[in-house]
Amino acid sequence: MNNINEMYVSIYEYTGRSATLNNVGREVMDAALKEGIKVVWRDLPPDMKRENFTQVATYPRSFLNKFFGNDVKYTMIDPVTLNMLFDKLTALEEKFNDLIKKLDNKQEEQLITKLDHVNTDDDELPF
């Protein structure tokens, strides 16, 4: 947030919604002041001005990203680690398949029935 050339935008430009809804504008302003963020006031175009509304507060985009929870950082996995994970997963799959082959048909059917009831949503993966 210390980049002098950072783009400043209004809450409306950032969210597409009015800053007066649910007092979001006041909350953003309070958070900016608390963090020492420079707020830049910009004159509105003449056709948008009203008697008590001639300027709009703008904030650094990085601050708004942080405030609205959009500052997610993605971590790249290096190819060596990715290959290691793939090898471990492949080995685990082979061991599982070997185990299935060793079971008789009745045990296999019971295992498959149990596995059919397991929730396999992608959201529950540990990575």
Secondary structure as UniProt FT lines:
FT   TURN            4..5
FT   STRAND          8..10
FT   HELIX           11..15
FT   TURN            19..20
FT   HELIX           21..23
FT   HELIX           24..35
FT   STRAND          40..43
FT   HELIX           46..48
FT   TURN            51..52
FT   STRAND          55..60
FT   HELIX           61..67
FT   TURN            68..69
FT   HELIX           79..102
FT   HELIX           105..116
FT   HELIX           122..124
//
